Amino acid sequence: MIRGPVVILMLLVGILIPLSALATNGDNLIGVGPISRSMGGVGIASPQDAISAVFSNPAAMCFGAFCPSNQVDFAGTAFIPNIRARISGGTGPLGAFAPPFTANAHSENKVYPIPALGISYAFPELPQWRFGFGAYGVTGLGVDYRSGALDQANFFGPGAPLAAGAYSNLQIMKFAPTVAYQVNHWLSLGAAFNVSYSTVDLREGANSGFAPGAQIGAIIKPHKDVAIGLTYTTPQDVSHNNVLRGADNQLHSLSLSSPNNLGVGVSYDAIPNKLLFEVDFKYLNWANADGYRHFGWTDQYVVGVGAQYKPIKKLALRLGYNYGNNPVKPHQNFVGGNPLNPALPPMTSIQGTSIPVYYFETFRTIGFPAIVEHHFTAGVGYDITERFAVNVGFMYAFENSITAHGTNLTLQPTSINSKLSEAGVDMGLSWRF
């Protein structure tokens, strides 16, 4: 019955896989779909569409707002990051007078499309079971300072550029077949088998790979107007070959893993079918995620708060707020040069690949600036018919910045700064059948 629409929508998802993007909680989107995103990314306890049910908590498919109907959602996000970087300090040979310099750059402005597809379906002969599928861009990060002031290949001499990380591109698409079982009127259990498709390009050519994972969840309804959601998502580790250039001038592999993700949400229907509140808490274990822990990321704690108000049956107004602490902590007082032998600067290691300390600091600060913390969201939904609805949303992440201080290859005092703000416009179509 749904085979035709699913094939068409999956083709569209494949066509619209984003070239690059930034995200918000670390390098993860705060939520998927215009409803969840316009409500601060909530949905662990009471998602309002099939997309956020599959993404936020698979157990929620049994208690979703679309139940007992089946639903197909197709959504897209136009993501608009604003990224800037600056390196300041002195140059010149070791021990000589070095006039100060400042190199400012603005990453190329682009609008990145991020697609999402969600399906929730119940077979009449299995009324306690629901089956779902999701396909969505869930993670992305990237900067493009090529041909700008930071992109100087021989700044410190032949083969010694001003910065590493002037170009980066990470994108992850997730596919999630999902099943949920309603044990009774107050308990639902669910699980999703996640397959991630990840692509990394650090200016040495793109490399892609797949990784399996899983998400489990539960919904408990101690009262008809209260829901409590619990969910856990396993890490997914992808090894990318020949993407990271080391001090030996050879290309090496880089393994990147999504973090362990724990979430709990509580929703309250203050006025049933009219006024809904939800708050979600998430823990993202970046400090133990392969790749990110080598970049020095710390764990992240996220809170999302959302509300939905329906002044009339067909119209939904939504507001939200999301906060996630910045996991990219700047390093201070790093030593980038060697006073005894300038040709052999201090080194650090990324998964066994030796990198000069100075270039490691520019790479992690400039190339991976997933630093925004505060997000304001809003949206509206309208039921055109009983079976067809349209939803739109808006997200703005306020500017945040980080600055690392130390010395460069010539032991001159240096500061490395990144600034990031984000905006996003979401639109989705829902079909109940």
C-alpha positions as CSV (number, residue, x, y, z in Angstrom):
1,M,0.0,0.0,0.0
2,I,2.9,2.4,0.8
3,R,5.5,0.9,-1.5
4,G,5.2,3.6,-4.2
5,P,5.5,6.6,-1.9
6,V,8.4,5.0,0.0
7,V,10.4,4.4,-3.2
8,I,9.9,7.9,-4.4
9,L,10.8,9.5,-1.1
10,M,13.9,7.4,-0.7
11,L,15.1,8.5,-4.1
12,L,14.6,12.1,-3.1
13,V,16.5,11.5,0.1
14,G,19.4,10.0,-1.9
15,I,19.4,13.0,-4.3
16,L,19.3,15.6,-1.5
17,I,22.1,14.2,0.8
18,P,23.8,17.4,1.8
19,L,27.2,18.4,0.6
20,S,28.2,19.8,4.0
21,A,26.5,21.1,7.0
22,L,26.9,22.2,10.6
23,A,24.7,20.9,13.3
24,T,24.0,22.0,16.9
25,N,24.4,19.6,19.8
26,G,28.1,18.9,19.1
27,D,27.8,17.9,15.4
28,N,24.3,16.4,15.8
29,L,21.0,18.1,14.9
30,I,19.0,19.1,17.9
31,G,16.0,17.2,16.3
32,V,14.7,15.8,13.1
33,G,11.6,17.2,11.3
34,P,9.9,20.6,11.6
35,I,7.7,19.6,14.6
36,S,10.5,18.4,16.9
37,R,13.0,21.1,15.8
38,S,10.4,23.9,16.3
39,M,9.9,22.6,19.9
40,G,13.5,22.7,20.9
41,G,14.3,19.2,19.6
42,V,12.0,17.4,22.1
43,G,10.2,14.1,21.3
44,I,11.5,11.4,23.6
45,A,8.3,11.3,25.6
46,S,5.6,12.6,23.1
47,P,6.7,13.0,19.5
48,Q,4.1,14.5,17.2
49,D,5.0,12.9,13.9
50,A,6.6,9.7,12.6
51,I,10.0,11.3,11.9
52,S,10.6,12.4,15.4
53,A,9.2,9.1,16.8
54,V,11.7,7.1,14.8
55,F,14.6,9.5,15.6
56,S,13.9,10.4,19.2
57,N,12.4,7.2,20.7
58,P,11.2,4.2,18.7
59,A,8.8,3.1,21.5
60,A,6.9,6.4,20.9
61,M,5.4,5.0,17.7
62,C,2.7,3.3,19.8
63,F,1.7,6.5,21.6
64,G,2.3,9.0,18.8
65,A,-0.2,11.7,17.9
66,F,-0.8,9.9,14.6
67,C,-2.0,6.7,16.3
68,P,-4.0,4.6,15.4
69,S,-3.5,5.9,11.8
70,N,-0.4,5.1,9.7
71,Q,1.7,8.1,8.7
72,V,4.4,9.1,6.2
73,D,6.4,12.3,6.8
74,F,8.8,13.9,4.4
75,A,10.7,16.9,5.6
76,G,13.6,19.1,4.7
77,T,15.8,21.6,6.5
78,A,17.5,24.5,4.8
79,F,20.5,24.9,7.1
80,I,22.4,28.3,7.1
81,P,25.6,28.4,9.2
82,N,27.7,31.6,9.7
83,I,31.3,30.6,10.5
84,R,34.3,32.9,11.0
85,A,37.9,32.3,12.1
86,R,40.9,34.3,13.1
87,I,44.6,33.7,13.8
88,S,46.6,36.4,15.5
89,G,50.2,36.5,16.6
90,G,53.8,37.1,15.4
91,T,55.8,35.7,12.6
92,G,59.4,35.7,11.6
93,P,62.5,33.5,12.3
94,L,63.1,32.2,15.8
95,G,64.5,34.9,18.0
96,A,64.0,37.8,15.6
97,F,61.6,40.7,16.0
98,A,58.2,39.6,14.6
99,P,55.6,42.2,13.9
100,P,52.1,41.1,14.9
101,F,49.6,39.9,12.3
102,T,46.0,39.0,12.1
103,A,44.4,36.7,9.5
104,N,40.6,36.8,9.4
105,A,38.4,34.6,7.3
106,H,34.7,34.0,6.7
107,S,33.7,30.4,5.7
108,E,31.9,30.4,2.3
109,N,28.2,31.1,2.9
110,K,25.9,28.3,1.7
111,V,22.5,27.0,2.3
112,Y,22.6,23.2,2.9
113,P,19.6,21.0,2.3
114,I,19.1,18.2,4.9
115,P,16.3,15.7,4.1
116,A,14.3,13.5,6.4
117,L,11.8,10.7,5.8
118,G,9.7,8.9,8.5
119,I,7.1,6.1,8.3
120,S,5.0,4.6,11.1
121,Y,2.8,1.6,10.1
122,A,0.5,-0.9,11.9
123,F,-0.7,-4.1,10.4
124,P,-4.4,-4.7,11.2
125,E,-3.7,-8.3,12.2
126,L,-1.0,-7.1,14.7
127,P,-2.7,-4.2,16.5
128,Q,-0.1,-4.1,19.4
129,W,2.8,-3.8,17.0
130,R,4.0,-0.8,14.9
131,F,6.7,-0.8,12.3
132,G,8.6,2.2,11.1
133,F,11.5,3.4,9.0
134,G,13.5,6.6,9.1
135,A,16.1,8.1,6.7
136,Y,17.6,11.4,7.7
137,G,20.7,13.6,7.7
138,V,21.6,13.5,11.4
139,T,25.1,14.8,11.6
140,G,27.2,17.3,9.7
141,L,30.1,19.6,10.2
142,G,32.2,21.6,7.8
143,V,34.2,24.8,7.0
144,D,35.5,26.2,3.8
145,Y,38.2,28.9,4.1
146,R,39.9,28.0,0.9
147,S,41.5,30.9,-0.9
148,G,40.9,33.1,2.2
149,A,43.4,34.7,4.5
150,L,43.8,31.5,6.6
151,D,44.7,29.5,3.5
152,Q,48.4,30.3,3.1
153,A,50.3,27.2,2.1
154,N,53.8,28.6,2.8
155,F,53.2,31.0,5.6
156,F,56.1,29.7,7.8
157,G,58.2,28.6,4.9
158,P,58.0,26.0,2.1
159,G,55.4,23.4,3.0
160,A,54.5,25.1,6.3
161,P,51.0,26.6,6.0
162,L,49.5,29.1,8.4
163,A,46.8,26.6,9.5
164,A,45.4,23.1,9.2
165,G,41.7,22.7,9.1
166,A,41.0,25.4,6.4
167,Y,38.6,22.9,4.8
168,S,36.6,20.1,6.4
169,N,33.4,18.2,5.5
170,L,31.7,15.6,7.6
171,Q,28.2,14.3,6.9
172,I,26.2,11.4,8.2
173,M,23.0,9.9,6.9
174,K,21.1,7.5,9.1
175,F,18.7,4.7,8.0
176,A,16.6,3.2,10.8
177,P,14.1,0.3,10.4
178,T,12.1,0.4,13.6
179,V,9.7,-1.8,15.6
180,A,7.6,-1.0,18.7
181,Y,5.3,-3.1,20.9
182,Q,2.6,-1.7,23.1
183,V,2.6,-4.0,26.2
184,N,-0.5,-2.4,27.7
185,H,-2.2,1.0,27.9
186,W,0.7,2.5,29.9
187,L,3.8,0.9,28.5
188,S,5.4,0.7,25.1
189,L,8.8,-0.7,24.1
190,G,10.7,-0.1,20.9
191,A,14.0,-0.7,19.0
192,A,15.7,0.5,15.9
193,F,18.5,-1.0,13.9
194,N,20.6,2.0,12.8
195,V,22.8,2.0,9.7
196,S,24.9,5.2,9.3
197,Y,26.5,6.3,6.1
198,S,29.4,8.6,6.8
199,T,31.6,10.8,4.5
200,V,34.7,12.7,5.6
201,D,36.8,15.1,3.5
202,L,39.7,17.0,5.1
203,R,40.9,18.4,1.7
204,E,42.6,15.2,0.8
205,G,39.6,13.7,-1.0
206,A,36.4,12.2,0.4
207,N,36.1,8.7,1.9
208,S,32.9,7.0,3.0
209,G,31.8,4.0,5.0
210,F,28.9,2.3,6.8
211,A,28.4,1.5,10.5
212,P,25.7,-0.5,12.3
213,G,24.2,0.5,15.6
214,A,21.0,0.3,17.6
215,Q,18.6,2.4,19.6
216,I,16.2,1.1,22.3
217,G,13.5,3.0,24.1
218,A,10.5,2.8,26.4
219,I,7.4,5.0,27.0
220,I,5.6,4.9,30.4
221,K,2.3,6.6,30.9
222,P,1.6,6.8,34.7
223,H,-1.4,9.1,33.9
224,K,-3.3,9.6,30.7
225,D,-1.9,13.1,30.4
226,V,1.7,12.3,31.4
227,A,4.3,10.4,29.5
228,I,7.9,9.5,30.4
229,G,10.3,8.4,27.7
230,L,13.7,6.7,28.1
231,T,16.1,5.9,25.2
232,Y,19.6,4.8,24.6
233,T,21.6,4.9,21.3
234,T,24.8,2.9,20.8
235,P,27.9,4.4,19.2
236,Q,28.6,3.8,15.5
237,D,32.2,3.8,14.4
238,V,33.3,4.4,10.8
239,S,37.0,4.2,9.6
240,H,37.8,6.7,6.8
241,N,40.9,5.7,4.8
242,N,43.5,8.2,3.5
243,V,41.9,11.4,4.8
244,L,44.3,12.7,7.5
245,R,47.8,13.9,6.5
246,G,50.4,13.4,9.1
247,A,53.8,15.0,9.8
248,D,55.4,12.3,7.6
249,N,53.4,13.9,4.7
250,Q,51.5,10.6,4.2
251,L,47.8,10.1,4.3
252,H,46.4,8.1,7.2
253,S,43.0,6.7,8.3
254,L,40.7,8.5,10.8
255,S,38.1,6.7,12.8
256,L,35.0,8.7,13.8
257,S,32.4,7.4,16.2
258,S,29.0,8.8,17.1
259,P,28.7,9.0,20.9
260,N,26.8,6.9,23.4
261,N,23.5,8.8,23.8
262,L,21.2,8.6,26.8
263,G,17.9,10.5,26.9
264,V,14.9,11.0,29.1
265,G,11.8,13.1,28.4
266,V,8.7,14.0,30.3
267,S,5.6,15.4,28.6
268,Y,2.4,16.8,30.0
269,D,-0.9,17.4,28.2
270,A,-1.9,20.5,30.3
271,I,-5.1,20.8,28.2
272,P,-5.6,17.5,26.4
273,N,-5.4,17.9,22.6
274,K,-4.8,21.6,23.0
275,L,-1.8,22.5,25.1
276,L,1.3,20.2,25.4
277,F,4.6,20.7,27.3
278,E,7.7,18.5,27.1
279,V,11.2,18.7,28.5
280,D,14.0,16.3,27.3
281,F,17.4,15.7,28.8
282,K,20.3,14.0,26.8
283,Y,23.8,12.9,27.7
284,L,26.2,12.7,24.7
285,N,29.4,10.8,25.6
286,W,31.8,12.6,23.2
287,A,34.8,12.1,25.6
288,N,34.8,8.4,24.8
289,A,33.8,8.6,21.1
290,D,36.6,7.6,18.7
291,G,38.0,10.6,16.9
292,Y,36.3,13.2,19.0
293,R,38.1,12.2,22.2
294,H,41.4,12.5,20.2
295,F,40.3,16.1,19.3
296,G,39.8,16.8,23.0
297,W,36.0,17.0,23.1
298,T,34.2,16.7,26.4
299,D,30.9,15.2,27.3
300,Q,27.8,17.2,26.5
301,Y,24.6,17.7,28.5
302,V,21.5,18.8,26.6
303,V,18.2,20.1,27.7
304,G,15.3,20.8,25.3
305,V,12.0,22.5,26.3
306,G,9.0,22.7,23.9
307,A,5.4,23.7,23.9
308,Q,2.6,23.2,21.4
309,Y,-0.7,25.1,21.5
310,K,-3.7,24.4,19.3
311,P,-6.1,27.4,19.3
312,I,-8.3,25.5,16.9
313,K,-8.2,21.8,16.0
314,K,-6.4,22.3,12.6
315,L,-3.8,24.8,13.8
316,A,-0.7,24.2,16.0
317,L,1.6,26.9,17.3
318,R,5.0,25.8,18.6
319,L,7.9,27.3,20.6
320,G,11.1,25.8,22.0
321,Y,14.5,26.3,23.5
322,N,17.5,24.0,23.4
323,Y,20.8,24.2,25.4
324,G,23.8,22.0,25.0
325,N,27.2,22.9,26.6
326,N,30.0,23.4,24.1
327,P,32.1,20.2,23.9
328,V,35.0,21.9,22.1
329,K,37.1,23.3,24.9
330,P,40.0,25.6,23.9
331,H,43.5,24.6,24.9
332,Q,45.6,27.2,26.5
333,N,49.3,27.7,26.7
334,F,50.1,25.1,24.1
335,V,53.7,25.1,22.8
336,G,53.9,24.9,19.0
337,G,57.6,25.4,18.4
338,N,61.0,23.8,19.4
339,P,63.6,26.3,20.6
340,L,66.4,23.8,20.1
341,N,65.4,22.6,16.7
342,P,62.8,24.6,14.8
343,A,62.6,21.9,12.1
344,L,61.3,19.4,14.7
345,P,58.3,21.0,16.3
346,P,56.5,19.3,19.3
347,M,54.1,16.6,18.1
348,T,50.8,15.1,19.2
349,S,49.0,12.0,18.0
350,I,45.6,11.5,16.5
351,Q,45.0,7.7,16.5
352,G,48.7,7.0,15.9
353,T,49.2,9.7,13.3
354,S,51.8,12.3,14.4
355,I,50.7,16.0,14.0
356,P,52.6,19.1,15.0
357,V,51.0,20.5,18.1
358,Y,50.3,23.9,16.4
359,Y,48.5,22.3,13.5
360,F,46.5,20.1,15.8
361,E,45.3,23.2,17.6
362,T,44.3,25.0,14.4
363,F,42.7,21.8,13.1
364,R,40.5,21.2,16.2
365,T,39.6,24.9,16.7
366,I,39.1,26.0,13.1
367,G,38.2,22.8,11.3
368,F,35.7,21.4,13.8
369,P,33.9,24.4,15.4
370,A,30.8,22.7,16.7
371,I,30.5,25.3,19.5
372,V,27.0,26.8,19.6
373,E,25.0,26.3,22.8
374,H,21.7,28.3,22.9
375,H,19.0,27.7,20.4
376,F,15.6,29.4,20.0
377,T,12.9,27.6,17.9
378,A,9.4,28.3,16.7
379,G,7.0,26.8,14.2
380,V,3.4,26.3,13.0
381,G,1.4,23.4,11.6
382,Y,-1.8,23.2,9.8
383,D,-4.1,20.3,8.9
384,I,-5.2,21.0,5.3
385,T,-7.4,17.9,5.5
386,E,-7.9,15.1,8.1
387,R,-5.2,13.1,6.3
388,F,-2.8,15.8,5.0
389,A,-0.8,18.4,7.1
390,V,1.9,20.8,6.5
391,N,4.4,22.0,9.2
392,V,7.1,24.7,9.1
393,G,9.7,25.6,11.7
394,F,12.6,28.0,12.4
395,M,15.7,27.6,14.5
396,Y,18.3,30.1,15.4
397,A,21.5,29.2,17.3
398,F,23.1,32.3,18.9
399,E,26.7,33.1,18.2
400,N,29.4,31.4,20.3
401,S,33.1,31.6,20.1
402,I,36.2,29.9,21.4
403,T,39.8,31.1,21.5
404,A,43.0,29.0,22.1
405,H,46.2,30.6,23.1
406,G,49.8,29.4,22.8
407,T,52.8,29.7,20.5
408,N,53.2,28.9,16.8
409,L,56.0,27.1,14.9
410,T,58.3,30.1,15.5
411,L,57.4,30.2,19.2
412,Q,55.6,33.6,18.8
413,P,52.5,34.1,20.9
414,T,49.4,33.1,18.9
415,S,45.7,33.0,19.4
416,I,43.3,30.9,17.4
417,N,39.6,31.9,17.3
418,S,36.4,30.5,15.8
419,K,32.9,31.9,15.9
420,L,29.7,30.2,14.9
421,S,26.0,31.0,14.7
422,E,23.3,29.0,12.8
423,A,19.9,29.4,11.3
424,G,17.5,26.8,9.9
425,V,14.2,26.8,8.2
426,D,12.2,23.5,8.2
427,M,9.3,22.3,6.2
428,G,7.4,19.0,6.3
429,L,4.5,17.2,4.8
430,S,2.5,14.5,6.6
431,W,0.1,12.0,5.2
432,R,-2.1,9.8,7.4
433,F,-3.8,6.8,6.0
